[in-house]
Structure formats: C-alpha cells, structure tokens
C-alpha cells in the first residue's frame, strides 16, 4: 500500500532506523534522531543500490515519487561502477592513506569511510555527488550533537572528491560550497595541570609510583612530551644514546613524516634504568602480559587515577599540554621551536619541509631546560 501524509507525519523515531515502503522501491527511512529521509532502492547491473532523495517534509511525497521515477530512468545511463564514490574512495585510501599515513590514523579514516560515508554515498557516481548529498549526511551527526564527526566526514569526502578531480572522474569538489554550512566545532582542550604546585604534586606522585615500568613510562612521557600512542609504541631501535635522540619513523606519525625527539639528561637517566628492565625486548614499555605487544593504552590513565588525579585534572594527553603551556609561558623559547618539538603539523607545505631540520639545536636546549625544571620540582 502506498504511503499517505498521515502515516508519514505519525511515524515516530525508534532506537534504530527503520523504513516505511511506498512501493516500487521508494522508502522513507526514519532515523533515531527523528529525521525522515526518502530513499530510492533499485537494481543496477543486477545489484540493488540505494540513493538518498531528500528529507521529509522539505521533499513532499509527490515530489519524492517523481524524483524516484527520474532516478530509476537515469539508472540505465549510469557510468561504470568503477566511477562510483565507493570505488574512487577505496582507490584514494589505498594510494593516500594505506601504508602512507600512521596505521592508527589510516584505520580511523577507513572506519569512517566504511561505517559512515560509503553506506550513504557509496553507490552514487562520483561526478553526480552534490553539496546537498554531503550536507544531508553531515546533518545526521550534527543533529545528535556530533559536530566533530560531521566536520571530519566532510573533510574525508573532500579529499576523495579532490582525488577524483585530479584523476579525471569529476570536475568540481562539492564540499567547497559547504565551508560555512556546518555548525562550528566545539573546541575541546585536554585537561592538564600548569600551576607550579600542581605540577610538583604530579611529578612527586609519579616518582613515588610503585610499579617501576609505569613510573618510567610516565617520566619518559613527561621528559619527551610525546603523544601517549607514540610512547607506548616506542622501540629500542629508535633510541640513539650517542646523539640523545628518539627518532620516530614516519609510519608511526599522524602526518607520515619522521620526527626527532631531543632527549634531555634526566630522560637519559630514565632510559638507563629502563634498559635493565626491557633492553632485551623490542618495546621500551612492553605489555605486562608478555604477549609481545606494547603496554596497554589504559595503563597510564589508570595510574593517574590511582595516584588521585581525576580526569578533570589531567589525562595522559594532557601532559603534552602541560609542557606546551609552561614552555610558552616561560618566554624563553620561540613558539615555532615549541611547536616543532611537539610535532604539531605545519599547514604551509614549504615551511614544513624547511622546518624538518630547523631548530634542532634550539630544541635540545629547550628540552634540557624542561628536564632541569621538572627535576628541580623533585628536589624542592
């Protein structure tokens, strides 16, 4: 039976999406957010595909039926399936993400593609994707408060579309008109400690922590200001005691470029103690289970909570924020030296290439100052 306006208006949201059929492959999908989306379902080359037509009530039932018929008629003229968004997106991922970017980052991008983007846009020919298709997808996440997710999905779609342009599949990037269409992201700062007394309390608590491995992992994090994932996956082969450097390979870094961490003297002392415990293994901080994997990502977080620090006070990533704030407030070091030491990406490609070897001497001096500052808090 075809749908009528009363049925559509009375359709209530449920915990999971469900559809009401109008017949002939036209469906109305009811989302948990309450959004109602017209979907055309029809076969192409023997396989059923779904197309988003628009949302109700912006697109009424008569207009949806007309659009549905147009879409079905156009299906016979579709480009080759190799030009679908899904095909282009997977090709882009293989060439630009897989084995190019850091594995953890590449996995996150692939998850967003497969879970959020391809189910909605995958079967649409890449040269027929419109700004409205993308906005409709992003609004689903905006409507439930996931602004960051919406922005990241738009960014990924934009990268795929720009790849499609340079490979001759389409002529325009439909994400470009959406520059100001999405709600602004909420800026979330990592919780951290910056006051001298609070930092001193943290450092003393770390120094007194009973587990030697976790204590050294925390001290290594403090002295290097490394990201938690970088610290957990640090390998002894990456440490140069002669040059006092930790060279993180590009495949472990988010932007795919190697990064040099300057090791201060107190950090070298940490490594000397650590080498007795794990110097015969691959990882600086191996899993306590002895399964060949690095330390669990929750180990440091649990340690901070055990020491009495709440999530609102400091989180593992907040140690970097602590260092960044104190170094900037010292007034002793240029901002670009601090940013380079923290491996923050440079948006200017030319400047980024220049900065790879820039400031090493300054960064060594800065990290020695940082190491001395932290060590002094234990002595006072």
C-alpha positions in Angstrom: 0.0 0.0 0.0 1.3 3.5 -0.9 2.1 5.8 2.0 -0.1 8.8 2.9 0.7 12.1 4.6 -0.9 11.0 7.9 1.2 7.8 8.1 4.4 9.8 7.4 3.6 12.5 10.0 2.7 10.0 12.7 5.9 7.9 12.1 7.9 8.1 15.4 11.6 7.7 15.9 12.8 4.4 17.4 16.1 3.3 18.9 17.2 2.0 15.5 16.5 3.3 11.9 13.5 1.6 10.2 11.8 2.1 6.8 8.2 2.6 5.6 7.7 1.4 2.0 5.8 3.4 -0.6 6.1 0.6 -3.2 8.3 0.3 -6.2 11.5 0.7 -4.3 10.7 4.1 -2.8 11.1 4.1 1.0 11.0 6.6 3.9 13.7 5.9 6.4 13.0 7.1 10.0 16.2 7.9 11.9 16.6 7.7 15.7 17.1 11.5 15.6 13.6 11.9 14.2 14.8 12.8 10.7 12.8 11.3 7.9 14.8 10.5 4.7 13.5 9.5 1.3 15.4 6.5 -0.2 15.2 5.1 -3.7 16.1 1.4 -3.9 16.6 -0.1 -7.3 18.9 -2.6 -9.2 21.9 -1.6 -11.3 23.8 -4.3 -13.1 21.9 -6.9 -11.1 22.8 -5.4 -7.7 20.4 -3.3 -5.6 21.6 0.2 -4.7 20.2 3.0 -2.5 20.0 6.7 -3.3 19.1 9.4 -0.9 16.5 11.7 -2.5 16.0 14.2 0.2 14.3 14.7 3.6 10.7 15.0 4.6 8.9 17.4 4.8 11.3 19.5 2.6 10.6 16.9 -0.1 6.9 16.0 -0.1 5.5 12.6 -1.0 4.5 13.6 -4.6 7.9 15.2 -5.3 9.6 12.2 -3.8 7.7 9.9 -6.2 8.6 12.0 -9.2 12.2 12.1 -8.2 12.2 8.4 -7.6 10.9 7.7 -11.2 13.6 10.1 -12.6 16.4 8.3 -10.8 15.2 4.9 -11.9 15.1 6.1 -15.5 18.5 7.6 -15.3 19.9 4.3 -13.8 20.3 2.9 -17.3 22.7 5.7 -18.2 24.9 5.3 -15.1 28.7 5.4 -15.6 30.7 2.3 -15.0 30.6 1.1 -11.4 34.4 1.8 -11.2 33.4 5.5 -11.1 31.2 5.2 -8.1 32.1 7.2 -5.0 32.9 3.9 -3.2 35.3 2.7 -5.9 37.1 6.1 -6.0 37.2 6.3 -2.2 38.8 2.9 -1.9 41.4 3.8 -4.6 42.1 7.1 -2.8 42.5 5.2 0.5 45.0 2.7 -1.0 47.1 5.4 -2.6 46.9 8.2 0.0 46.3 6.5 3.4 47.2 2.9 3.5 51.0 2.4 4.1 51.4 6.1 3.8 49.9 7.6 7.0 50.4 6.3 10.5 48.5 3.0 10.8 46.2 4.1 13.6 45.2 7.2 11.7 44.7 5.3 8.5 42.5 2.8 10.3 40.4 5.6 11.7 39.8 7.0 8.3 38.9 3.6 6.9 36.4 3.1 9.7 34.7 6.4 9.0 34.6 5.6 5.3 33.0 2.2 5.7 30.7 3.0 8.7 29.5 6.5 7.9 30.2 7.6 4.4 30.0 4.7 1.9 26.6 3.5 3.1 25.1 6.9 2.1 27.2 8.0 -0.8 29.0 4.8 -2.0 26.8 3.9 -5.0 26.4 7.4 -6.3 28.6 8.1 -9.4 31.3 10.4 -8.1 30.6 13.1 -10.8 27.0 13.3 -9.6 27.5 13.9 -5.9 26.0 17.2 -4.9 26.7 19.5 -1.9 23.2 18.6 -0.7 24.1 14.9 -0.6 27.0 15.7 1.7 25.2 18.2 3.8 22.4 15.7 4.3 24.8 13.1 5.6 26.7 15.5 7.9 23.4 16.9 9.3 22.6 13.4 10.6 25.5 13.7 13.0 25.1 17.4 13.8 21.5 16.7 14.9 22.7 14.4 17.6 25.5 16.7 18.8 28.4 15.1 16.9 29.7 18.2 15.3 33.3 16.9 15.3 32.3 13.7 13.5 30.3 15.8 10.9 33.3 18.0 10.2 35.7 15.1 9.9 33.3 13.2 7.5 33.1 16.3 5.3 36.9 16.6 5.3 37.3 13.0 4.2 34.7 13.3 1.4 36.5 16.5 0.2 39.8 14.6 0.0 38.2 11.8 -2.0 36.5 14.3 -4.4 39.7 16.3 -5.0 41.4 12.9 -5.8 38.6 12.3 -8.2 39.2 15.6 -9.9 42.9 15.0 -10.4 42.2 11.5 -11.8 39.7 12.8 -14.3 36.5 11.4 -12.7 34.8 14.7 -11.9 35.3 18.4 -12.3 34.2 20.0 -9.1 34.6 19.5 -5.3 31.0 19.5 -3.9 32.4 20.1 -0.3 33.7 23.6 -1.3 30.2 25.3 -1.0 29.8 23.8 2.5 32.6 25.9 4.0 30.2 27.7 6.4 27.2 25.3 6.2 28.1 23.1 9.2 27.9 24.2 12.9 31.4 25.2 14.2 33.3 22.5 16.1 33.3 22.7 19.8 36.9 23.3 20.9 37.9 20.6 23.5 41.0 21.1 25.5 42.8 18.3 27.2 42.6 18.5 31.0 46.0 19.4 32.4 47.9 21.0 35.3 50.0 24.1 34.8 50.5 25.7 38.2 53.9 25.0 39.8 52.4 23.4 43.0 50.1 21.2 41.0 52.8 20.1 38.6 55.1 19.4 41.5 52.4 17.3 43.1 52.1 15.3 39.9 55.8 14.8 39.4 56.3 13.7 43.0 53.4 11.3 42.7 54.8 9.8 39.5 58.3 9.4 41.1 56.7 7.6 44.1 54.6 5.2 42.0 55.1 1.6 42.9 55.2 0.0 39.5 58.7 0.6 38.1 57.6 0.1 34.5 54.6 2.5 34.7 56.7 5.0 36.7 59.3 5.1 34.0 56.7 5.3 31.2 55.2 8.4 32.9 58.6 10.0 33.5 59.5 9.3 29.8 56.3 10.9 28.7 56.9 14.0 30.9 60.5 14.4 29.7 59.8 13.9 26.0 56.3 15.3 25.8 55.4 12.5 23.4 51.9 11.5 22.5 50.6 8.5 24.5 50.5 6.3 21.5 54.0 7.2 20.4 55.4 6.5 23.9 53.6 3.1 24.1 54.9 2.1 20.7 58.5 3.3 21.2 61.1 0.8 20.3 64.7 0.5 21.5 65.9 0.5 17.8 64.6 4.1 17.6 66.7 5.3 20.5 70.2 6.8 19.9 72.0 7.2 23.2 75.0 8.7 21.4 73.0 11.5 19.7 70.5 11.7 22.6 67.6 11.3 20.1 64.4 9.3 19.8 63.7 9.1 16.0 60.1 8.1 15.5 59.5 6.6 12.0 57.1 8.4 9.6 54.7 5.4 9.6 54.1 5.9 13.3 53.4 9.6 12.9 50.0 11.0 12.0 51.3 13.0 9.0 53.6 10.3 7.8 56.8 12.2 8.4 59.6 11.0 10.8 60.1 13.1 13.9 63.2 13.6 16.1 62.6 13.9 19.8 65.5 15.5 21.7 66.3 13.6 24.9 67.3 15.7 28.0 69.8 14.3 30.5 67.1 13.3 33.1 65.4 11.3 30.3 68.6 9.6 29.5 68.7 8.5 33.2 65.2 7.1 32.8 66.3 5.1 29.8 69.4 3.8 31.6 67.1 2.4 34.4 64.6 1.2 31.9 67.2 -0.7 29.8 67.8 -3.0 32.7 64.1 -4.0 32.7 63.3 -4.1 29.0 66.5 -3.5 27.0 66.4 -7.1 25.7 62.9 -6.7 24.2 61.5 -4.8 21.2 59.4 -2.2 23.1 60.6 0.2 25.7 57.3 -0.4 27.5 56.1 -4.0 26.7 52.8 -5.4 27.9 52.8 -6.9 31.3 51.1 -10.0 29.8 54.2 -10.9 27.9 52.3 -11.3 24.7 54.8 -9.4 22.5 52.6 -6.3 22.4 53.3 -2.8 23.9 51.8 -1.5 27.1 48.1 -1.1 27.1 46.7 2.4 26.3 44.8 2.4 29.6 47.8 1.7 31.8 48.9 5.3 32.2 45.4 6.6 32.6 44.7 4.1 35.4 48.0 5.1 37.0 47.0 8.7 37.1 43.6 7.9 38.7 45.4 5.6 41.2 47.6 8.5 42.2 44.5 10.5 42.9 44.3 12.7 39.8 40.8 13.0 38.3 40.0 13.1 34.6 39.1 16.8 35.0 42.6 17.5 36.4 44.8 15.7 33.9 44.7 12.9 31.2 47.6 11.2 29.5 47.5 13.6 26.5 47.3 16.5 29.0 51.0 16.0 29.9 51.8 17.5 26.5 49.5 20.4 27.1 51.2 20.9 30.5 54.6 21.1 28.8 53.4 23.3 26.0 51.8 25.8 28.4 54.8 26.0 30.7 57.3 26.3 27.8 55.3 29.1 26.2 54.7 30.9 29.5 58.5 30.8 30.2 59.1 33.3 27.4 62.5 31.7 26.8 61.7 29.9 23.5 60.1 30.9 20.2 56.7 29.4 19.5 57.8 27.6 16.3 60.5 25.8 18.3 58.0 24.6 20.8 55.5 23.6 18.0 58.2 21.7 16.2 59.3 19.9 19.3 55.7 18.8 19.9 55.4 17.6 16.2 52.5 19.8 15.5 51.8 19.8 11.8 52.7 22.8 9.7 49.9 23.7 7.3 52.3 25.5 4.9 54.0 22.7 2.9 57.1 24.7 2.0 57.6 25.8 5.6 57.0 22.3 6.9 59.8 20.9 4.6 62.1 23.7 5.8 61.3 23.1 9.4 62.2 19.4 9.4 65.8 20.1 10.1 65.3 23.5 11.6 65.6 24.3 15.3 67.3 21.0 16.4 69.9 22.9 18.4 67.3 25.2 19.9 65.1 22.2 20.7 67.9 20.4 22.5 68.5 23.5 24.7 64.8 23.8 25.3 64.3 20.2 26.3 67.4 20.4 28.6 65.7 23.4 30.3 62.5 21.4 30.5 64.2 18.4 32.1 66.0 20.6 34.6 62.7 22.3 35.5 60.9 19.0 36.1 63.9 17.6 38.1 64.0 20.7 40.3 60.4 20.1 41.4 61.5 16.8 43.0 64.3 18.5 44.9 62.5 21.4 46.3 
